[in-house]
Structure formats: C-alpha cells, structure tokens
Amino acid sequence: MASKTINPFVFLQQVRAETAKVTWPSRRETMVSAVMVIAFAVIAMLFFFSADILMGFAVEKILGLGH
C-alpha cells in the first residue's frame, strides 16, 4: 500500500504537478462542444415534446376524453 501523505504542501505540489499533465481543450474546442450539447438538448426537447403531445392526443381519442 502507498504511504499516506498528510502534509498539505506536498499534496498541493502533487496536485499542481498532475494538473500540469492535463491536456486542456482550446477555447474553440470548448465552444464547439458547448454548442453541440445545447443543439442536441434542443433536439431532444423537441422530440420529447412532440412525442408527449402526440401520445396525449392519442390517449384522448382512445378514451374519448376530447370534445
């Protein structure tokens, strides 16, 4: 088992060293990813909204709840 370090300064040095190894996305990559997430969320919203309206209409017709 690895020895546990309790010194907070050593821990912060280790965190800083590990953070330096991370490959961070560019601003453009971040913006493209954010736009794609928003676009797919809107598409999903439209799909589920349409499915809900359609199923509600079908249930009303089947059960005779409509006017």
Distance bins in CASP14 RR format, pairs under 12 A and 6 or more apart:
PFRMAT RR
TARGET T0000
AUTHOR 0000-0000-0000
RMODE 2
METHOD distances of the structure
MODEL  1
2 14 0 0 0 0 0 1 0 0 0 0 0
3 10 0 0 0 0 0 1 0 0 0 0 0
4 10 0 0 0 0 0 1 0 0 0 0 0
4 11 0 0 0 0 0 1 0 0 0 0 0
5 11 1 0 0 1 0 0 0 0 0 0 0
5 12 0 0 0 0 0 1 0 0 0 0 0
5 13 0 0 0 0 1 0 0 0 0 0 0
5 14 1 0 0 1 0 0 0 0 0 0 0
5 15 0 0 0 0 0 1 0 0 0 0 0
7 13 0 0 0 0 1 0 0 0 0 0 0
7 14 0 0 0 0 0 1 0 0 0 0 0
8 14 0 0 0 0 0 1 0 0 0 0 0
8 15 0 0 0 0 0 1 0 0 0 0 0
9 15 0 0 0 0 0 1 0 0 0 0 0
9 16 0 0 0 0 0 1 0 0 0 0 0
10 16 0 0 0 0 0 1 0 0 0 0 0
10 17 0 0 0 0 0 1 0 0 0 0 0
11 17 0 0 0 0 0 1 0 0 0 0 0
11 18 0 0 0 0 0 1 0 0 0 0 0
12 18 0 0 0 0 0 1 0 0 0 0 0
12 19 0 0 0 0 0 1 0 0 0 0 0
13 19 0 0 0 0 0 1 0 0 0 0 0
13 20 0 0 0 0 0 1 0 0 0 0 0
14 20 0 0 0 0 0 1 0 0 0 0 0
14 21 0 0 0 0 0 1 0 0 0 0 0
15 21 0 0 0 0 0 1 0 0 0 0 0
15 22 0 0 0 0 0 1 0 0 0 0 0
16 22 0 0 0 0 0 1 0 0 0 0 0
23 29 0 0 0 0 0 1 0 0 0 0 0
24 30 0 0 0 0 1 0 0 0 0 0 0
25 31 0 0 0 0 1 0 0 0 0 0 0
25 32 0 0 0 0 1 0 0 0 0 0 0
25 33 1 0 0 1 0 0 0 0 0 0 0
25 34 0 0 0 0 0 1 0 0 0 0 0
26 32 0 0 0 0 1 0 0 0 0 0 0
26 33 0 0 0 0 0 1 0 0 0 0 0
27 33 0 0 0 0 0 1 0 0 0 0 0
27 34 0 0 0 0 0 1 0 0 0 0 0
28 34 0 0 0 0 0 1 0 0 0 0 0
28 35 0 0 0 0 0 1 0 0 0 0 0
29 35 0 0 0 0 0 1 0 0 0 0 0
29 36 0 0 0 0 0 1 0 0 0 0 0
30 36 0 0 0 0 0 1 0 0 0 0 0
30 37 0 0 0 0 0 1 0 0 0 0 0
31 37 0 0 0 0 0 1 0 0 0 0 0
31 38 0 0 0 0 0 1 0 0 0 0 0
32 38 0 0 0 0 0 1 0 0 0 0 0
32 39 0 0 0 0 0 1 0 0 0 0 0
33 39 0 0 0 0 0 1 0 0 0 0 0
33 40 0 0 0 0 0 1 0 0 0 0 0
34 40 0 0 0 0 0 1 0 0 0 0 0
34 41 0 0 0 0 0 1 0 0 0 0 0
35 41 0 0 0 0 0 1 0 0 0 0 0
35 42 0 0 0 0 0 1 0 0 0 0 0
36 42 0 0 0 0 0 1 0 0 0 0 0
36 43 0 0 0 0 0 1 0 0 0 0 0
37 43 0 0 0 0 0 1 0 0 0 0 0
37 44 0 0 0 0 0 1 0 0 0 0 0
38 44 0 0 0 0 0 1 0 0 0 0 0
38 45 0 0 0 0 0 1 0 0 0 0 0
39 45 0 0 0 0 0 1 0 0 0 0 0
39 46 0 0 0 0 0 1 0 0 0 0 0
40 46 0 0 0 0 0 1 0 0 0 0 0
40 47 0 0 0 0 0 1 0 0 0 0 0
41 47 0 0 0 0 0 1 0 0 0 0 0
41 48 0 0 0 0 0 1 0 0 0 0 0
42 48 0 0 0 0 0 1 0 0 0 0 0
42 49 0 0 0 0 0 1 0 0 0 0 0
43 49 0 0 0 0 0 1 0 0 0 0 0
43 50 0 0 0 0 0 1 0 0 0 0 0
44 50 0 0 0 0 0 1 0 0 0 0 0
44 51 0 0 0 0 0 1 0 0 0 0 0
45 51 0 0 0 0 0 1 0 0 0 0 0
45 52 0 0 0 0 0 1 0 0 0 0 0
46 52 0 0 0 0 0 1 0 0 0 0 0
46 53 0 0 0 0 0 1 0 0 0 0 0
47 53 0 0 0 0 0 1 0 0 0 0 0
47 54 0 0 0 0 0 1 0 0 0 0 0
48 54 0 0 0 0 0 1 0 0 0 0 0
48 55 0 0 0 0 0 1 0 0 0 0 0
49 55 0 0 0 0 0 1 0 0 0 0 0
49 56 0 0 0 0 0 1 0 0 0 0 0
50 56 0 0 0 0 0 1 0 0 0 0 0
50 57 0 0 0 0 0 1 0 0 0 0 0
51 57 0 0 0 0 0 1 0 0 0 0 0
51 58 0 0 0 0 0 1 0 0 0 0 0
52 58 0 0 0 0 0 1 0 0 0 0 0
52 59 0 0 0 0 0 1 0 0 0 0 0
53 59 0 0 0 0 0 1 0 0 0 0 0
53 60 0 0 0 0 0 1 0 0 0 0 0
54 60 0 0 0 0 0 1 0 0 0 0 0
54 61 0 0 0 0 0 1 0 0 0 0 0
55 61 0 0 0 0 0 1 0 0 0 0 0
55 62 0 0 0 0 0 1 0 0 0 0 0
56 62 0 0 0 0 1 0 0 0 0 0 0
56 63 0 0 0 0 1 0 0 0 0 0 0
56 64 0 0 0 0 0 1 0 0 0 0 0
56 65 0 0 0 0 1 0 0 0 0 0 0
56 66 0 0 0 0 0 1 0 0 0 0 0
57 63 0 0 0 0 0 1 0 0 0 0 0
57 64 0 0 0 0 0 1 0 0 0 0 0
57 65 0 0 0 0 0 1 0 0 0 0 0
57 66 0 0 0 0 1 0 0 0 0 0 0
58 64 0 0 0 0 0 1 0 0 0 0 0
58 65 0 0 0 0 0 1 0 0 0 0 0
58 66 0 0 0 0 0 1 0 0 0 0 0
59 65 1 0 0 1 0 0 0 0 0 0 0
59 66 0 0 0 0 1 0 0 0 0 0 0
60 66 1 0 1 0 0 0 0 0 0 0 0
60 67 0 0 0 0 1 0 0 0 0 0 0
61 67 0 0 0 0 0 1 0 0 0 0 0
END
